Amino acid sequence: AILAAVVGSQAIITGTFSIINQCHALGCFPRVKIVHTSSKVHGQIYIPEINWLLMILCLAVTIGFRDTKRMGNASGLAVITVMLVTTCLMSLVIVLCWRKSVFLAVAFVVFFGTIEALYFSASLIKFLEGAWVPIALAFIFMLVMLAWQYGTLKKYEFDVQNKVSINWLLSLGPSLGIVRVRGIGLIHTELVSGIPAIFSHFVTNLPAFHQVLVFLCIKSVPVPHVRPEERFLVGHVGPKEYRLYRCIVRYGYRDFHKDDMEFEQDLVCSIAEFIRAENTKMNGLKEDLDKDANEKMTVVGSPSTHLDRIRICEDFGDEDEDMPGTSEMKEIQSPMITTRKRVRFVLPESSPKIEDGAREELKDLMEAREAGIAYIMGHAHVRAKHGSSWLKKLAINVGYDFLRRNSRTPTYPLSVPHASTLEVGMIYHV
């Protein structure tokens, strides 16, 4: 009996981890920490929050009932409900996956479902004697999943409907209608196409931005490792003179976390390599690429894996400030020395000749890198629209907001420096 209990408990724990992981991947469950324990076998995971929750529920049921009969009634209803649901889902597998006849699926459900329905009805008789526990827990988890999925869906629909169009961007001109300051601005977004609404919200309230803008989208793919030569996808957003880029960075669940300096160098090198690759494609062409071609993405490998790619060299040069006057020399014994970062790109020997346009683009990227990189993180607050039903307000303003505040924030496989981070808040009225 003890061995059977051990095997059963391990099956419940493993099954719970797997179900929560699948619900999390579908966007139907709040964000939790998922630890992949194996880099070779896919699916071996551990979720600390769920493990603690299972322990608390087990202790609560044991202390609350203090009777094996009531716990047996609860376990019996849970087991037979799982069997009945599995039979119903198996009929869908027969029709959709195995491509068998519908009559075979109906016969399967009638035969096994009748037997399981008898046991299910017998377990319902014990509802008030402990069998209500699995029903109550299932109802609570269903409410949590519905609130999270509904809020996430409304937030994504708002992002898609309010993303900035390319036509709006083209109407602003190369300066985007704002002051362009030196530096690189990394705008984190979950959209892989279009311009996020957080960008227009920022420039509307603060009409100044960096001379080079990169819409950065970090994706976690369900593989242990992503090869370095396939990690970066880079493309233009709008015409080249706008200096707007989109970069999609892909990481596996076992890829190590890079520090900010190494990531910044790889990112800048990937953009520079993309510019050089576009210059190579443009050689021999008389016409520029059309506007639709600017949205095409190019796979760019990191320079550490390719010797024939552009490399970046950074050093720090000392520049003396203006020498003070004679009267000031008496008070200041040694002049202040400022340190400036110097960046240059090293092209491979086999690189073709770079045109003036690409050379100017690389020069702007080099100057922006010397000025530094700022991370712009969007922070959205979701609220129901005025005039919405009380049920929608309860789901969005109470349920989803509570889950969002108490769940984990999106994790990135890199460390974002706090000194260079700027959070932009925006209220989503859905």
LOFINU-131929 format. One record per residue (C-alpha): residue number from 1; x, y, z. Coordinates in Angstrom, 1 decimal. Example, Ala and Ser with C-alpha at 12.3 -4.5 7.8 and 13.67 -1.06 7.14 Angstrom:
LOFINU-131929
[1, [12.3, -4.5, 7.8]] [2, [13.7, -1.1, 7.1]] 
end
This chain:
LOFINU-131929
[1, [0.0, 0.0, 0.0]] [2, [2.9, 2.4, 0.8]] [3, [4.6, 1.6, -2.5]] [4, [1.3, 2.1, -4.4]] [5, [0.8, 5.5, -2.6]] [6, [4.4, 6.6, -3.5]] [7, [3.9, 5.6, -7.2]] [8, [0.5, 7.3, -7.3]] [9, [1.8, 10.5, -5.7]] [10, [4.7, 10.7, -8.1]] [11, [2.3, 10.3, -11.0]] [12, [0.1, 13.0, -9.7]] [13, [3.0, 15.4, -9.3]] [14, [4.5, 14.7, -12.7]] [15, [1.1, 14.9, -14.4]] [16, [0.3, 18.2, -12.7]] [17, [3.6, 19.7, -13.8]] [18, [3.0, 18.6, -17.4]] [19, [-0.6, 20.0, -17.5]] [20, [0.4, 23.3, -16.0]] [21, [3.3, 23.6, -18.5]] [22, [0.9, 23.0, -21.4]] [23, [-1.6, 25.5, -20.0]] [24, [1.1, 28.0, -19.6]] [25, [2.3, 27.5, -23.2]] [26, [-1.3, 28.1, -24.4]] [27, [-1.6, 31.3, -22.3]] [28, [-4.3, 29.8, -20.1]] [29, [-2.4, 29.9, -16.8]] [30, [-0.5, 32.6, -14.9]] [31, [3.3, 32.7, -15.4]] [32, [5.2, 30.4, -13.1]] [33, [8.8, 29.3, -12.9]] [34, [9.4, 26.2, -15.1]] [35, [12.7, 24.5, -14.5]] [36, [13.8, 22.1, -17.2]] [37, [15.8, 19.4, -15.4]] [38, [17.3, 17.7, -18.5]] [39, [18.9, 19.1, -21.6]] [40, [18.4, 15.9, -23.5]] [41, [15.0, 14.7, -22.6]] [42, [12.2, 17.1, -23.4]] [43, [9.4, 17.3, -20.9]] [44, [11.3, 16.7, -17.6]] [45, [10.3, 19.8, -15.7]] [46, [9.9, 21.0, -12.2]] [47, [7.6, 23.9, -11.1]] [48, [8.4, 25.1, -7.5]] [49, [5.1, 27.0, -7.0]] [50, [3.0, 24.1, -8.0]] [51, [5.0, 21.7, -5.8]] [52, [4.4, 24.0, -2.8]] [53, [0.7, 24.3, -3.7]] [54, [0.3, 20.5, -3.8]] [55, [2.0, 20.2, -0.4]] [56, [-0.3, 22.8, 1.1]] [57, [-3.4, 21.2, -0.4]] [58, [-2.4, 17.7, 0.8]] [59, [-1.9, 19.0, 4.4]] [60, [-5.1, 20.9, 4.3]] [61, [-7.2, 17.9, 3.2]] [62, [-5.5, 15.6, 5.7]] [63, [-5.9, 18.0, 8.6]] [64, [-9.4, 19.1, 7.6]] [65, [-10.9, 15.6, 7.1]] [66, [-8.9, 13.5, 9.6]] [67, [-10.8, 10.6, 8.2]] [68, [-9.7, 8.1, 5.5]] [69, [-13.3, 7.5, 4.5]] [70, [-13.8, 11.1, 3.5]] [71, [-10.5, 11.3, 1.7]] [72, [-11.4, 8.1, -0.1]] [73, [-14.7, 9.6, -1.3]] [74, [-12.8, 12.7, -2.6]] [75, [-10.2, 10.5, -4.3]] [76, [-12.8, 8.2, -5.8]] [77, [-14.8, 11.1, -7.4]] [78, [-11.6, 12.6, -8.8]] [79, [-10.4, 9.4, -10.3]] [80, [-13.6, 8.4, -12.0]] [81, [-14.1, 12.0, -13.3]] [82, [-10.6, 11.8, -14.9]] [83, [-11.5, 8.5, -16.5]] [84, [-14.8, 9.9, -17.8]] [85, [-13.2, 13.0, -19.3]] [86, [-10.4, 10.8, -20.8]] [87, [-13.0, 8.6, -22.5]] [88, [-14.7, 11.7, -24.1]] [89, [-11.4, 13.1, -25.3]] [90, [-10.4, 9.7, -26.7]] [91, [-13.4, 9.9, -29.0]] [92, [-11.9, 13.1, -30.5]] [93, [-8.6, 11.4, -31.0]] [94, [-10.3, 8.5, -32.8]] [95, [-12.0, 10.9, -35.3]] [96, [-9.4, 13.7, -35.6]] [97, [-6.1, 12.0, -35.2]] [98, [-6.7, 8.4, -36.3]] [99, [-9.2, 9.4, -39.0]] [100, [-11.6, 6.6, -38.1]] [101, [-15.3, 6.5, -38.5]] [102, [-17.6, 8.6, -36.3]] [103, [-19.6, 5.5, -35.5]] [104, [-16.6, 3.8, -34.0]] [105, [-16.0, 6.9, -31.8]] [106, [-19.6, 6.9, -30.7]] [107, [-19.5, 3.1, -29.9]] [108, [-16.4, 3.6, -27.9]] [109, [-18.0, 6.4, -25.8]] [110, [-21.2, 4.5, -25.3]] [111, [-19.5, 1.3, -24.2]] [112, [-16.9, 2.7, -21.8]] [113, [-18.9, 5.8, -20.9]] [114, [-21.8, 3.8, -19.7]] [115, [-19.6, 1.8, -17.3]] [116, [-17.8, 4.9, -16.0]] [117, [-21.1, 6.9, -15.7]] [118, [-22.4, 4.2, -13.3]] [119, [-19.3, 4.7, -11.1]] [120, [-19.6, 8.5, -11.4]] [121, [-23.2, 8.5, -10.2]] [122, [-22.2, 6.3, -7.3]] [123, [-19.5, 8.7, -6.3]] [124, [-21.9, 11.7, -6.5]] [125, [-23.9, 10.1, -3.7]] [126, [-20.9, 10.8, -1.4]] [127, [-20.7, 14.4, -2.5]] [128, [-21.5, 15.9, 1.0]] [129, [-19.2, 13.3, 2.6]] [130, [-15.9, 14.6, 1.1]] [131, [-16.4, 14.2, -2.6]] [132, [-17.1, 18.0, -2.9]] [133, [-13.3, 18.8, -2.5]] [134, [-12.1, 17.9, -6.1]] [135, [-15.2, 19.6, -7.6]] [136, [-14.4, 22.8, -5.6]] [137, [-10.7, 22.7, -6.5]] [138, [-11.6, 22.2, -10.2]] [139, [-14.0, 25.1, -10.1]] [140, [-11.4, 27.4, -8.5]] [141, [-8.7, 26.5, -11.0]] [142, [-11.2, 26.9, -13.9]] [143, [-12.0, 30.5, -12.7]] [144, [-8.3, 31.3, -12.5]] [145, [-7.6, 30.0, -16.0]] [146, [-10.6, 31.7, -17.5]] [147, [-9.7, 35.1, -15.9]] [148, [-6.1, 34.9, -17.0]] [149, [-6.9, 33.7, -20.6]] [150, [-9.6, 36.3, -21.0]] [151, [-7.3, 39.2, -19.8]] [152, [-4.3, 38.0, -21.8]] [153, [-6.5, 37.7, -25.0]] [154, [-7.9, 41.2, -24.5]] [155, [-4.4, 42.7, -23.9]] [156, [-3.1, 41.0, -27.1]] [157, [-6.1, 42.2, -29.1]] [158, [-5.4, 45.8, -27.9]] [159, [-1.8, 45.5, -28.9]] [160, [-2.7, 44.3, -32.4]] [161, [-5.4, 46.8, -33.0]] [162, [-3.4, 49.8, -31.7]] [163, [0.0, 49.0, -33.1]] [164, [1.4, 51.9, -35.2]] [165, [1.1, 51.5, -39.0]] [166, [4.0, 52.0, -41.3]] [167, [2.1, 54.7, -43.1]] [168, [2.0, 56.8, -39.9]] [169, [5.7, 56.3, -39.5]] [170, [6.4, 57.4, -43.1]] [171, [4.3, 60.5, -42.7]] [172, [6.6, 61.7, -39.9]] [173, [9.7, 61.8, -42.1]] [174, [13.3, 60.5, -41.3]] [175, [13.4, 62.5, -38.0]] [176, [10.1, 60.9, -36.9]] [177, [8.8, 64.3, -36.0]] [178, [10.9, 64.2, -32.8]] [179, [14.4, 65.1, -31.6]] [180, [16.9, 62.2, -32.2]] [181, [19.6, 62.0, -29.6]] [182, [22.7, 60.0, -29.7]] [183, [22.5, 56.4, -28.6]] [184, [20.6, 53.1, -29.2]] [185, [17.1, 52.6, -27.8]] [186, [16.0, 49.0, -27.3]] [187, [12.2, 48.8, -27.2]] [188, [11.1, 45.5, -25.7]] [189, [7.9, 44.2, -27.4]] [190, [6.0, 41.0, -27.8]] [191, [4.9, 41.8, -31.3]] [192, [6.9, 40.2, -34.1]] [193, [5.5, 42.6, -36.7]] [194, [4.3, 46.2, -36.6]] [195, [5.2, 49.0, -34.2]] [196, [3.9, 48.6, -30.6]] [197, [1.5, 51.2, -29.2]] [198, [3.9, 51.9, -26.4]] [199, [6.2, 53.6, -28.9]] [200, [3.6, 56.2, -30.0]] [201, [2.6, 56.7, -26.4]] [202, [6.2, 57.5, -25.5]] [203, [7.0, 59.9, -28.3]] [204, [3.6, 61.7, -27.9]] [205, [4.4, 62.6, -24.3]] [206, [8.2, 63.0, -24.7]] [207, [9.1, 64.0, -28.2]] [208, [12.7, 62.8, -28.1]] [209, [14.3, 59.5, -28.9]] [210, [17.6, 57.8, -29.8]] [211, [19.1, 58.1, -33.2]] [212, [19.0, 54.3, -33.6]] [213, [15.8, 52.4, -32.5]] [214, [15.6, 48.6, -32.2]] [215, [12.3, 46.9, -31.6]] [216, [13.6, 43.9, -29.6]] [217, [11.5, 40.8, -29.3]] [218, [12.8, 37.9, -27.2]] [219, [11.3, 34.5, -27.8]] [220, [11.7, 31.3, -25.9]] [221, [11.4, 28.3, -28.1]] [222, [10.6, 24.7, -26.9]] [223, [14.1, 23.3, -27.7]] [224, [17.1, 23.0, -25.3]] [225, [19.5, 25.2, -27.3]] [226, [19.3, 27.5, -30.2]] [227, [22.4, 27.5, -32.4]] [228, [24.2, 30.8, -32.3]] [229, [24.1, 31.1, -36.1]] [230, [20.3, 31.0, -35.9]] [231, [19.7, 33.2, -32.9]] [232, [19.2, 36.7, -34.4]] [233, [16.6, 37.7, -37.0]] [234, [17.1, 41.3, -38.1]] [235, [15.2, 43.5, -40.5]] [236, [14.4, 47.1, -41.3]] [237, [11.3, 48.9, -40.2]] [238, [10.5, 51.6, -42.8]] [239, [13.2, 53.1, -45.0]] [240, [16.8, 52.8, -44.2]] [241, [17.4, 56.4, -43.4]] [242, [14.9, 56.1, -40.5]] [243, [17.4, 53.9, -38.6]] [244, [14.7, 51.7, -37.3]] [245, [15.3, 48.0, -36.9]] [246, [13.5, 44.9, -35.7]] [247, [15.4, 42.2, -34.0]] [248, [14.0, 38.8, -32.9]] [249, [16.2, 36.9, -30.5]] [250, [15.5, 33.3, -29.9]] [251, [16.6, 31.3, -26.9]] [252, [16.2, 27.7, -25.8]] [253, [15.1, 26.7, -22.3]] [254, [18.6, 25.5, -21.5]] [255, [20.5, 28.5, -22.9]] [256, [22.6, 30.3, -20.4]] [257, [21.9, 33.9, -19.4]] [258, [24.3, 36.3, -20.9]] [259, [25.5, 39.5, -19.3]] [260, [24.4, 42.8, -20.7]] [261, [27.8, 43.7, -22.3]] [262, [28.1, 40.5, -24.2]] [263, [24.5, 40.6, -25.4]] [264, [24.8, 44.3, -26.5]] [265, [27.9, 43.4, -28.5]] [266, [26.2, 40.5, -30.2]] [267, [23.1, 42.6, -30.9]] [268, [25.1, 45.5, -32.5]] [269, [27.2, 43.1, -34.5]] [270, [24.1, 41.3, -35.8]] [271, [22.7, 44.6, -37.0]] [272, [26.0, 45.6, -38.6]] [273, [26.2, 42.2, -40.3]] [274, [22.6, 42.7, -41.5]] [275, [23.6, 46.1, -43.0]] [276, [26.6, 44.5, -44.7]] [277, [24.4, 41.6, -46.0]] [278, [21.9, 44.0, -47.4]] [279, [24.7, 46.0, -49.1]] [280, [25.9, 42.7, -50.7]] [281, [22.4, 42.0, -52.0]] [282, [22.1, 45.5, -53.4]] [283, [25.3, 45.3, -55.4]] [284, [24.4, 45.0, -59.0]] [285, [20.9, 46.2, -58.6]] [286, [19.8, 49.5, -60.0]] [287, [16.6, 50.0, -58.0]] [288, [16.1, 50.1, -54.3]] [289, [14.0, 47.6, -52.5]] [290, [10.4, 48.5, -52.3]] [291, [8.7, 49.3, -49.0]] [292, [7.4, 45.8, -48.5]] [293, [10.9, 44.4, -48.5]] [294, [11.8, 46.4, -45.5]] [295, [9.7, 44.0, -43.3]] [296, [11.7, 41.0, -44.4]] [297, [13.8, 39.4, -41.7]] [298, [17.3, 38.0, -42.2]] [299, [18.9, 35.3, -40.0]] [300, [22.2, 36.6, -38.7]] [301, [24.6, 34.5, -36.7]] [302, [26.6, 35.8, -33.8]] [303, [30.2, 36.8, -34.6]] [304, [31.6, 34.3, -32.1]] [305, [30.6, 31.5, -34.5]] [306, [31.6, 33.0, -37.8]] [307, [35.0, 34.3, -38.6]] [308, [33.7, 35.9, -41.8]] [309, [31.3, 38.3, -40.0]] [310, [31.7, 41.8, -38.8]] [311, [33.4, 42.1, -35.5]] [312, [33.2, 45.0, -33.0]] [313, [36.2, 46.4, -31.2]] [314, [35.6, 48.6, -28.2]] [315, [38.2, 50.5, -26.2]] [316, [38.3, 53.5, -23.9]] [317, [40.3, 56.6, -24.8]] [318, [41.2, 59.3, -22.3]] [319, [40.4, 62.8, -23.3]] [320, [41.5, 65.8, -21.3]] [321, [38.9, 68.4, -20.6]] [322, [39.6, 72.0, -21.5]] [323, [42.6, 73.3, -19.6]] [324, [41.5, 75.7, -16.9]] [325, [42.9, 79.2, -16.6]] [326, [45.9, 80.3, -14.5]] [327, [43.8, 81.3, -11.5]] [328, [42.0, 78.0, -11.5]] [329, [45.3, 76.0, -11.6]] [330, [46.0, 77.0, -8.1]] [331, [42.9, 75.3, -6.8]] [332, [42.8, 72.3, -9.2]] [333, [46.0, 70.4, -8.9]] [334, [45.1, 67.8, -11.6]] [335, [42.6, 68.3, -14.3]] [336, [39.6, 65.9, -14.6]] [337, [40.0, 63.1, -17.1]] [338, [36.9, 61.8, -18.9]] [339, [36.8, 58.4, -20.5]] [340, [35.0, 57.9, -23.8]] [341, [34.1, 54.7, -25.4]] [342, [35.5, 54.2, -28.9]] [343, [33.8, 51.7, -31.2]] [344, [34.9, 50.5, -34.6]] [345, [33.8, 47.7, -36.8]] [346, [36.3, 45.3, -38.3]] [347, [35.3, 43.9, -41.7]] [348, [36.5, 40.5, -42.9]] [349, [39.1, 40.6, -45.7]] [350, [36.7, 38.9, -48.2]] [351, [34.0, 41.5, -47.7]] [352, [32.9, 43.2, -50.9]] [353, [33.0, 47.0, -51.3]] [354, [30.5, 48.8, -49.1]] [355, [28.4, 51.4, -50.8]] [356, [28.2, 55.0, -49.4]] [357, [24.7, 54.4, -48.0]] [358, [25.6, 51.3, -46.1]] [359, [28.8, 53.0, -44.9]] [360, [26.8, 55.9, -43.5]] [361, [24.4, 53.5, -41.8]] [362, [27.3, 51.7, -40.2]] [363, [28.8, 55.0, -39.1]] [364, [25.5, 56.0, -37.4]] [365, [25.3, 52.7, -35.7]] [366, [28.9, 53.0, -34.5]] [367, [28.3, 56.5, -33.1]] [368, [25.1, 55.3, -31.4]] [369, [27.0, 52.4, -29.8]] [370, [29.6, 54.8, -28.4]] [371, [26.9, 56.9, -26.7]] [372, [25.4, 53.8, -25.0]] [373, [22.3, 51.6, -25.0]] [374, [19.0, 52.3, -23.2]] [375, [16.4, 49.6, -22.5]] [376, [12.8, 50.7, -22.8]] [377, [10.4, 48.3, -21.1]] [378, [6.7, 48.6, -21.5]] [379, [4.5, 48.2, -18.4]] [380, [0.8, 47.8, -19.3]] [381, [-2.1, 48.2, -16.9]] [382, [-5.2, 46.5, -18.2]] [383, [-8.6, 48.0, -17.2]] [384, [-12.1, 47.4, -18.5]] [385, [-13.7, 50.2, -20.5]] [386, [-16.3, 52.5, -19.0]] [387, [-19.7, 51.1, -19.6]] [388, [-18.6, 47.5, -19.5]] [389, [-20.7, 44.9, -17.7]] [390, [-20.0, 44.1, -14.1]] [391, [-18.9, 40.6, -15.0]] [392, [-16.2, 42.0, -17.3]] [393, [-15.1, 44.5, -14.7]] [394, [-14.8, 41.7, -12.2]] [395, [-12.8, 39.6, -14.5]] [396, [-10.4, 42.3, -15.7]] [397, [-10.1, 44.8, -12.9]] [398, [-10.1, 42.3, -10.1]] [399, [-9.3, 38.8, -11.3]] [400, [-6.8, 39.4, -14.0]] [401, [-5.2, 42.3, -12.2]] [402, [-4.7, 40.2, -9.0]] [403, [-3.2, 37.3, -11.0]] [404, [-0.9, 39.7, -13.0]] [405, [0.4, 41.4, -9.8]] [406, [1.1, 38.1, -8.0]] [407, [2.5, 36.0, -10.9]] [408, [6.0, 36.1, -12.2]] [409, [7.1, 38.8, -14.6]] [410, [8.3, 37.8, -18.1]] [411, [11.7, 36.3, -17.8]] [412, [14.4, 37.2, -20.3]] [413, [17.5, 35.0, -20.9]] [414, [19.7, 38.1, -20.3]] [415, [20.4, 40.5, -17.5]] [416, [19.0, 44.0, -18.1]] [417, [21.1, 46.7, -16.4]] [418, [19.0, 48.7, -14.0]] [419, [21.0, 51.9, -14.6]] [420, [20.0, 51.8, -18.3]] [421, [16.4, 50.7, -18.0]] [422, [13.4, 53.0, -18.6]] [423, [9.9, 51.7, -17.9]] [424, [7.0, 53.3, -19.8]] [425, [3.6, 52.8, -18.3]] [426, [0.4, 52.7, -20.3]] [427, [-3.2, 51.9, -19.4]] [428, [-5.0, 49.5, -21.8]] [429, [-8.8, 50.1, -21.8]] [430, [-10.2, 46.8, -23.2]] 
end
